[in-house]
Amino acid sequence: MTCRGIRGAVCAESNRPEPILSATTSLLKRIVAVNELSTGDLVSAIFTATPDLDAVHPARAAREIGWTHVPLLCLQEMVVEGCLERCIRVLIHWNTDRPPEAVRHVYLGKARALRPDLAAPFDGGS
């Protein structure tokens, strides 16, 4: 078994806990669904948020969907001119036998602009 990374991103509608957690939950649920993840195979998850999101840690959404034994970390991204606003990113480390090309990364909504090559087949228009 190998540890693989799954990337994803989504933008929150505003800097309030509910929109941040809702966006993050949608992202995580989509990642779980398209990769058929089992929580027991998750190694860890690192969340980042742009500096304009500070109302709640995005990792809280992972706890709320049952990732109780997965180590989580939240970080703040650098301020870069022209970057997406209110963007939440995640890097999930996952134990799997799948090859790298079988890992499905998920970019939702405005965050699809970050990696349109990866987002198109799996975003479902959200």
C-alpha positions as CSV (number, residue, x, y, z in Angstrom):
1,M,0.0,0.0,0.0
2,T,1.2,3.5,-0.9
3,C,0.4,6.9,0.6
4,R,-1.1,9.1,-2.1
5,G,-2.2,12.8,-2.0
6,I,-5.6,14.0,-3.0
7,R,-5.9,17.7,-3.7
8,G,-9.0,19.8,-3.7
9,A,-10.3,23.4,-3.4
10,V,-13.5,25.4,-3.1
11,C,-14.4,29.0,-2.4
12,A,-16.6,30.1,0.5
13,E,-19.4,32.6,-0.2
14,S,-18.4,34.7,2.8
15,N,-16.1,34.9,5.9
16,R,-18.6,33.4,8.3
17,P,-18.5,29.9,9.9
18,E,-21.6,28.5,8.1
19,P,-20.4,29.2,4.5
20,I,-16.9,28.1,5.3
21,L,-18.0,24.8,6.8
22,S,-20.6,24.2,4.2
23,A,-18.2,24.7,1.3
24,T,-15.5,22.6,3.0
25,T,-18.1,19.8,3.8
26,S,-19.2,19.8,0.1
27,L,-15.6,19.5,-1.0
28,L,-14.7,16.7,1.4
29,K,-17.9,14.7,0.6
30,R,-17.2,15.0,-3.2
31,I,-13.6,13.8,-2.7
32,V,-14.8,10.9,-0.6
33,A,-17.4,10.0,-3.2
34,V,-15.3,10.1,-6.3
35,N,-12.4,8.3,-4.7
36,E,-14.5,5.8,-2.7
37,L,-12.5,6.7,0.4
38,S,-12.8,4.8,3.7
39,T,-12.0,7.0,6.7
40,G,-9.7,4.2,8.1
41,D,-7.4,4.7,5.1
42,L,-6.9,8.4,5.6
43,V,-3.5,9.3,7.0
44,S,-3.9,13.1,7.5
45,A,-5.3,16.2,5.9
46,I,-3.8,19.6,5.6
47,F,-6.2,22.5,5.0
48,T,-5.2,26.0,3.9
49,A,-7.3,29.1,3.6
50,T,-6.7,32.5,2.1
51,P,-6.1,35.3,4.6
52,D,-9.7,36.6,4.0
53,L,-11.1,33.5,5.7
54,D,-10.6,33.5,9.5
55,A,-14.0,32.9,11.0
56,V,-13.5,29.2,11.6
57,H,-11.0,26.5,10.9
58,P,-12.0,24.5,7.7
59,A,-10.8,21.3,9.4
60,R,-13.8,21.5,11.7
61,A,-15.9,20.3,8.7
62,A,-13.8,17.1,8.6
63,R,-14.5,16.5,12.3
64,E,-18.2,17.1,11.8
65,I,-18.4,14.5,9.0
66,G,-16.7,11.9,11.3
67,W,-13.0,12.2,10.6
68,T,-12.4,11.9,14.4
69,H,-9.1,9.9,14.2
70,V,-7.5,11.7,11.2
71,P,-4.8,14.2,12.1
72,L,-5.8,17.6,10.7
73,L,-3.9,20.8,10.3
74,C,-5.1,24.3,9.2
75,L,-2.7,26.9,7.7
76,Q,-3.1,30.3,6.3
77,E,-2.0,31.0,2.7
78,M,0.3,33.8,1.6
79,V,-1.2,37.0,0.3
80,V,-0.6,36.9,-3.5
81,E,-1.9,39.5,-5.9
82,G,-4.7,38.1,-8.0
83,C,-5.3,35.0,-6.1
84,L,-8.8,33.6,-5.6
85,E,-10.8,35.1,-2.7
86,R,-12.1,33.1,0.2
87,C,-10.4,29.9,-1.1
88,I,-10.1,26.7,1.0
89,R,-7.7,24.0,-0.2
90,V,-7.0,20.6,1.1
91,L,-4.3,18.0,0.7
92,I,-5.4,14.6,1.9
93,H,-2.9,11.8,2.5
94,W,-4.5,8.4,1.7
95,N,-3.3,4.9,2.0
96,T,-4.3,3.1,-1.2
97,D,-3.2,0.5,-3.8
98,R,-4.4,2.7,-6.6
99,P,-1.9,4.2,-9.0
100,P,-1.4,8.0,-9.1
101,E,-3.5,8.4,-12.3
102,A,-6.5,6.8,-10.6
103,V,-6.6,9.4,-7.8
104,R,-9.4,12.0,-8.4
105,H,-8.7,15.5,-7.3
106,V,-11.7,17.8,-6.8
107,Y,-12.0,21.5,-7.6
108,L,-15.5,23.0,-7.1
109,G,-17.1,26.3,-8.2
110,K,-14.7,29.2,-8.7
111,A,-11.8,27.0,-7.5
112,R,-12.1,25.1,-10.8
113,A,-10.0,27.9,-12.3
114,L,-7.0,26.6,-10.3
115,R,-6.9,23.3,-12.1
116,P,-9.5,23.1,-14.9
117,D,-7.7,20.1,-16.3
118,L,-8.5,18.2,-13.1
119,A,-11.9,19.7,-12.3
120,A,-13.9,19.2,-15.4
121,P,-14.6,15.5,-15.3
122,F,-15.6,15.4,-11.6
123,D,-17.0,18.7,-10.5
124,G,-20.6,18.0,-11.4
125,G,-21.1,21.7,-12.0
126,S,-21.0,22.7,-8.4
